[in-house]
Amino acid sequence: MASRLKFVVENDSFLRLIQVVLDPSAPEERIRAFAHFCKHDTPDFKGWCDAIRAQAQNIYPSDVHLVDNQAELLAHAAGASVIVVEELTVGEQELATAGSSLKFVQKYGFTTRNIDSLACEAAGVKVLTIRRRANISTAEQGLTLMLGLARQLNPERKPHQPRAIEKPPATVRRPTTARTRRTVTGRGSREW
């Protein structure tokens, strides 16, 4: 059997999923945590992982090493086929340490300012990017919650209670001779 591919992955809450799906030696506690996190969208998390593995037969199983900092990235880069980063840097030193086995540098995000693209190109390493959809969803949910809270700014108003329409005080006299004119909506308005 051919040796497994080696992934070096920055330790990020979402990037850990790479280890869960591709590395058979991923900690069982992490697998349970992801299954719990995804249970509303993916009730059969194990089945979902199996389906992904079936589509990724060229890279499953792999050895996935999670790294927390630049020093750990350098320590694990030797022999890596893929390096996945969010904020850690990939430059000439990391490429030299990885050697000719490195084929891809995957950026979790769209901007590659922490990756030396010219050095990667010179080494024959392809740089890939992916949008951070989780961040987009989190921002959308945060805005929705803020808008929901904004509707409840009046603490005296009970939920689902319509706002009272204020009537003008009885002392205000309206002119008896008012002209009606058409507005943009086609409804009449009074001109005082």
C-alpha positions in Angstrom: 0.0 0.0 0.0 1.2 3.5 -0.9 2.1 5.8 2.0 -0.5 8.2 3.2 -0.5 11.9 2.2 0.5 14.3 4.9 -1.6 17.4 5.6 -0.3 20.2 7.8 -3.3 22.2 8.9 -3.5 25.4 11.0 -5.5 24.5 14.2 -8.7 26.5 13.6 -12.2 25.5 14.8 -13.5 24.9 11.2 -10.2 23.6 9.7 -10.2 20.7 12.3 -12.9 19.2 10.2 -10.2 18.2 7.7 -8.7 15.9 10.4 -12.1 14.5 11.3 -12.9 13.6 7.7 -9.5 12.5 6.3 -7.5 11.1 9.3 -8.8 7.8 10.7 -6.8 8.4 13.8 -8.7 11.7 14.6 -9.6 11.8 18.3 -13.1 10.3 19.0 -13.9 13.3 21.2 -13.4 15.7 18.3 -15.5 13.5 16.0 -18.4 13.5 18.6 -18.0 17.3 19.0 -18.4 17.9 15.3 -21.3 15.5 15.1 -23.0 17.5 17.9 -22.2 20.8 16.2 -23.6 19.7 12.9 -26.6 17.6 14.2 -29.2 20.1 13.1 -28.0 20.4 9.5 -26.5 16.9 9.2 -28.2 14.5 11.5 -26.2 11.6 10.0 -22.7 13.1 10.5 -20.9 9.7 10.1 -22.8 9.0 6.9 -21.8 12.5 5.6 -18.2 11.8 6.4 -18.3 8.5 4.7 -19.8 10.1 1.6 -17.0 12.7 1.5 -14.4 10.0 1.9 -15.9 8.1 -1.0 -15.6 11.2 -3.2 -12.0 11.8 -1.9 -10.5 8.3 -2.4 -7.2 9.8 -3.7 -6.6 11.6 -0.4 -8.3 9.4 2.1 -6.9 8.2 4.4 -4.3 10.9 5.2 -2.2 11.9 8.1 -3.4 15.3 9.3 -1.2 17.3 11.7 -2.8 20.3 13.4 -0.4 23.1 14.2 -0.9 26.1 16.5 2.0 28.4 15.5 4.7 29.1 13.0 7.3 27.0 14.8 5.0 23.9 14.7 4.2 24.5 11.0 8.0 24.4 10.3 8.5 21.4 12.5 5.7 19.4 10.7 6.2 20.7 7.1 8.8 18.1 6.1 7.2 15.6 3.7 3.8 17.5 3.6 1.7 17.2 0.5 -0.7 19.9 1.5 -0.4 22.9 3.9 -3.7 24.6 5.0 -3.4 28.0 6.7 -5.6 30.8 7.8 -3.1 33.3 9.4 0.2 31.4 9.5 2.8 32.3 6.9 4.0 30.1 4.0 7.1 31.4 2.4 10.5 30.2 1.2 11.5 28.6 4.5 8.3 26.5 4.8 8.6 25.5 1.1 12.2 24.5 1.5 11.3 22.4 4.6 8.4 20.7 2.9 10.5 19.9 -0.2 9.3 18.5 -3.4 6.4 16.5 -1.8 4.4 19.8 -1.3 1.8 20.2 -4.1 -0.7 22.6 -2.6 -1.0 25.5 -0.2 -4.7 26.0 0.7 -5.7 29.4 2.2 -8.8 29.3 4.4 -10.0 32.7 3.2 -9.6 34.7 0.1 -6.6 37.0 0.6 -3.2 35.4 0.3 -1.0 38.1 1.9 0.4 35.6 4.3 1.5 33.3 1.4 4.5 34.0 -0.8 2.8 33.3 -4.1 6.0 33.9 -6.2 8.0 31.4 -4.1 5.2 28.9 -4.4 5.1 29.3 -8.2 8.8 28.9 -8.4 8.6 25.7 -6.4 5.7 24.4 -8.5 3.3 24.6 -5.6 -0.3 25.6 -6.4 -2.0 28.2 -4.1 -5.7 27.6 -3.6 -8.2 29.8 -1.8 -11.7 29.2 -0.4 -14.3 31.7 0.9 -15.0 31.6 4.6 -18.7 30.9 4.4 -18.9 30.2 8.1 -17.9 33.8 8.8 -20.5 35.1 6.3 -23.2 33.1 8.0 -22.1 34.3 11.4 -22.2 37.9 10.3 -25.7 37.4 8.8 -27.0 35.8 12.0 -25.5 38.6 14.1 -27.1 41.3 12.0 -30.5 39.4 12.1 -30.3 39.2 15.9 -29.4 42.9 16.2 -32.4 43.9 14.0 -34.6 41.7 16.1 -33.4 43.4 19.2 -33.9 46.8 17.7 -37.6 46.0 17.3 -37.8 45.4 21.0 -36.3 48.7 22.2 -39.5 49.8 23.9 -39.5 47.7 27.1 -43.1 48.9 28.0 -44.5 47.4 24.9 -45.6 43.8 25.2 -44.6 41.3 22.5 -47.1 41.1 19.6 -48.9 44.1 20.9 -49.7 46.6 18.1 -48.5 50.2 18.7 -51.2 52.6 19.7 -52.0 55.2 17.2 -51.8 58.5 18.8 -54.7 60.9 18.2 -54.1 64.6 18.1 -55.1 66.5 21.3 -58.7 67.7 21.3 -57.7 71.3 21.5 -56.1 71.3 18.0 -58.6 72.8 15.5 -58.5 71.7 12.0 -59.4 74.2 9.3 -62.7 73.6 7.7 -61.6 74.6 4.3 -58.9 72.0 3.2 -58.0 71.1 -0.3 -57.3 67.6 -1.3 -54.5 66.8 -3.7 -53.2 63.6 -5.3 -49.9 62.1 -4.1 -47.5 59.8 -5.9 -49.3 56.8 -4.4 -52.6 58.1 -5.8 -54.1 58.6 -2.4 -55.4 61.9 -1.3 -53.7 64.1 1.3 -54.9 67.2 3.0 -53.1 70.4 2.5 -53.6 72.8 5.4 
